[in-house]
Amino acid sequence: MISRRIAYRGVAVLLATATALPAAGTAVGAPRPAAEPAPPTSAPAPAPAPELVPGVPPGPGRPWQIDTPDQALPPKVYTPSRSEDAVEPKEAAPGTYDLIEYVPLDDAVAKVTCSKQAGPYQRQVERWLKRKADGKQSSADCKAIRAFQVKHKIKPAIGFAGPVTWSTMMLISARKSPNAAKKCPARSYRVACVDLDRQLTWVQKGSKVVFGPVPMRSGRPAHVTRKGWHTIYWRHKNHVSTLYNEPMPYAQFFDGGEAFHAVYGTIYTTVGSMGCVNLKLGDARKLWDVLKKGDHVYVWGRRPGS
């Protein structure tokens, strides 16, 4: 998430520098060297496509950044006033975070009671239910998955192994001991743990969990949430992304433009975020009260499907 003013200023500097350079053959104050340096023997390697950005500000009908990793685009940092911080982000509309499963279009149209199709998390769901993990949907599989969905109020409960069903299972398994596998380093200070494998986040101090675990949504393949150690460097309760023009309530930035923040929509989509760690509003609000500037963040794993 970045201020367009910052991006435009950077481009302006580049363009100004290019304009100031003398054209070929133009006289300058200092004498030219007797011999020009030899040209390089080989051309420099091309920059990877994901690192390229527009060289000049695009027209009004085109956004400044298109498919550019936002971890390289930090926001404009300033100290919010007390009056600004006193304003709480608006509440989410009723039903925003209901557990609505993603299902095949034909199943939704036909309003089937039990799907015959294997879902994207078929093996994982079968394994969690202690069924044969063959990745194939059977009537018995559907019945078992449907029973789980009914119990946990996942709709429509048609036995399809989608992201909502899988995420709910991951959360249930992690509630008692999210760091049982010890993948998040235990330290004497607070560490915000971001588990990309299970799409969960929590905060621990030593071996004690002081927040979560809660479900989250991390970055999509082209905008992955960067792994490793990071530090909370700026917090902005009512931030609005100037890159995507979207509200980012309770934003806590830890790596360039990547931040923990709430979204006013489901976090269970099959497509990930633009790099941030997306949370439900209530979870983001609680996390805001737990973390402080300077706290550490540790990210590991890989988002399923990425």
C-alpha positions, -999 to 999 in steps of 0.1 A, spaced: 0 0 0 16 32 -11 9 69 -15 7 79 -51 26 110 -42 56 89 -32 54 69 -64 50 100 -86 78 118 -68 101 89 -75 92 89 -112 96 127 -113 131 124 -99 140 98 -125 125 119 -154 142 151 -141 175 133 -139 172 120 -174 162 155 -187 192 170 -170 217 147 -186 234 162 -217 225 148 -251 252 131 -272 276 156 -286 265 184 -263 294 204 -247 296 206 -210 319 225 -185 344 197 -180 365 184 -209 355 150 -223 380 122 -216 403 112 -243 388 78 -247 354 65 -239 353 34 -216 349 1 -234 314 -11 -238 304 -41 -216 311 -75 -231 275 -86 -224 242 -69 -218 229 -68 -182 204 -94 -172 168 -82 -177 149 -74 -146 123 -100 -136 88 -91 -148 72 -89 -113 97 -61 -104 88 -39 -133 66 -8 -128 53 19 -151 81 43 -161 57 73 -162 24 80 -144 -3 62 -164 -35 78 -175 -65 84 -152 -82 52 -164 -53 30 -153 -42 24 -117 -6 33 -108 4 -2 -99 -7 -33 -118 4 -67 -104 33 -51 -85 43 -68 -52 31 -43 -26 58 -55 -1 81 -31 -21 57 -2 -17 56 11 19 29 36 29 35 72 38 43 71 75 32 98 99 19 101 134 -19 101 136 -34 127 158 -53 117 190 -86 128 173 -79 105 144 -70 75 165 -101 81 186 -123 72 156 -130 35 155 -134 19 120 -170 12 110 -185 -21 119 -189 -49 92 -223 -55 78 -243 -84 94 -234 -117 78 -200 -104 64 -181 -132 81 -206 -160 78 -191 -194 68 -202 -195 32 -185 -223 13 -173 -219 -23 -189 -246 -44 -191 -255 -82 -215 -233 -101 -236 -262 -114 -240 -275 -78 -251 -241 -66 -276 -237 -95 -290 -272 -90 -291 -268 -52 -278 -303 -48 -280 -318 -13 -247 -338 -17 -220 -329 -42 -205 -356 -64 -175 -335 -72 -141 -335 -54 -132 -302 -39 -98 -284 -40 -92 -296 -4 -105 -331 -9 -75 -350 4 -69 -327 34 -105 -329 44 -106 -367 40 -75 -370 61 -89 -347 88 -120 -368 90 -99 -400 92 -112 -413 59 -92 -428 30 -74 -398 16 -76 -407 -21 -88 -373 -33 -119 -387 -48 -154 -379 -37 -177 -407 -27 -212 -407 -13 -197 -417 21 -172 -389 19 -199 -364 10 -221 -376 40 -192 -372 64 -182 -338 51 -218 -326 51 -222 -336 87 -191 -315 97 -205 -286 77 -239 -288 94 -223 -290 129 -202 -259 122 -228 -239 103 -210 -239 70 -234 -232 42 -244 -247 18 -238 -280 36 -235 -301 5 -204 -321 13 -181 -301 -10 -145 -299 3 -138 -262 -2 -116 -236 15 -141 -227 42 -145 -263 54 -107 -269 53 -99 -236 71 -125 -244 99 -108 -278 104 -73 -261 106 -86 -237 133 -102 -264 154 -70 -285 153 -49 -255 163 -70 -240 191 -54 -259 220 -18 -256 208 -12 -237 176 26 -240 179 27 -277 186 50 -283 156 73 -255 170 76 -238 137 72 -203 152 103 -195 173 96 -190 210 112 -158 224 110 -139 256 93 -111 237 60 -111 217 61 -128 184 32 -126 159 32 -160 142 19 -162 106 14 -198 94 9 -197 57 5 -235 55 -27 -235 77 -37 -199 71 -36 -191 108 -21 -164 129 -15 -160 166 8 -141 191 29 -158 216 53 -147 243 76 -175 252 55 -206 250 23 -188 261 -2 -179 234 -16 -144 242 -38 -140 211 -55 -164 187 -51 -185 168 -75 -169 143 -80 -176 106 -64 -152 81 -58 -148 43 -23 -143 30 -9 -132 -3 -18 -148 -37 10 -163 -59 19 -130 -76 18 -111 -43 30 -136 -17 34 -126 20 71 -124 25 85 -150 48 110 -146 76 114 -121 104 98 -87 103 90 -58 127 59 -38 132 71 -4 121 38 16 117 3 13 129 -27 32 114 -61 24 128 -81 40 99 -58 34 70 -71 35 34 -49 20 7 -39 46 -18 -28 18 -41 -61 -2 -41 -84 25 -27 -97 0 -1 -101 5 37 -75 -13 59 -89 -11 94 -65 -16 123 -35 -18 99 -2 -28 114 26 -27 88 55 -51 92 72 -53 58 69 -25 32 32 -24 22 24 -57 39 3 -54 71 -21 -71 94 -55 -55 88 -92 -62 86 -113 -66 55 -150 -60 50 -155 -93 33 -148 -130 35 -112 -141 42 -118 -176 29 -115 -169 -9 -95 -193 -30 -75 -163 -43 -52 -148 -17 -47 -111 -7 -23 -87 -24 3 -96 2 -12 -84 34 -25 -107 62 -62 -102 61 -83 -107 92 -120 -104 103 -127 -71 119 -131 -84 154 -99 -103 152 -80 -73 138 -94 -51 166 -82 -75 193 -48 -79 176 -45 -41 176 -46 -41 214 -20 -69 216 8 -58 193 28 -26 196 53 -8 173 86 -27 174 70 -61 180 83 -90 159 65 -110 132 76 -144 119 61 -158 86 67 -193 73 51 -219 51 32 -216 18 -4 -207 11 -22 -237 -3 -26 -233 -40 3 -209 -44 
